[in-house]
Amino acid sequence: MAADARAIASVMAAVVAERVYSAVDVAWTPDEQRQFLENLNPREAVHVAEDDASSIVGLQILERWSAVLPSMAHVGQIGTFVLPGWRGRGTGRRLWDTTLAFAGHAGYRKFVIQVRASNLPAQAFYRSLAFEPCGRLTRQVVIDGLDDDEILMERFVHS
């Protein structure tokens, strides 16, 4: 997976450059991305989607919600990043299917996602995966001087 760091960083940079779909405002370098991948624990994963030429066009990250609280070890945090030309083509759904299967074996019972309030397509995507809104963090994100809320959404493994 560390070998994919450059391609993953490239996808992340493309999404971050759009400035509207993610709370991430500075993309990691390939070296930073490689370090992140190498430090994932066995219950965390980055799944990638590839096109026919084996180029990475999307990714989904599964991390523990809290790495320090055993009482929350059953909760995973999800992040999905898909290149613009691959959105709406089932890429996110295929990534989710892979993440869900992995999470079942890794002992997760619940997922949480934070989605920018202005990112209505992402909210609809996660609702289609049985995530439900459960809270709002007001003015949680400031990118380019513009405030945006974050919508908290949750889903149990066995909805």
Secondary structure as UniProt FT lines:
FT   HELIX           2..4
FT   HELIX           5..18
FT   HELIX           30..38
FT   TURN            42..43
FT   STRAND          45..50
FT   TURN            52..53
FT   STRAND          56..64
FT   HELIX           70..72
FT   TURN            73..74
FT   STRAND          75..82
FT   HELIX           84..86
FT   TURN            87..90
FT   HELIX           91..105
FT   TURN            106..107
FT   STRAND          110..116
FT   TURN            117..118
FT   HELIX           120..128
FT   TURN            129..130
FT   STRAND          132..143
FT   TURN            144..145
FT   STRAND          146..156
FT   TURN            157..158
//
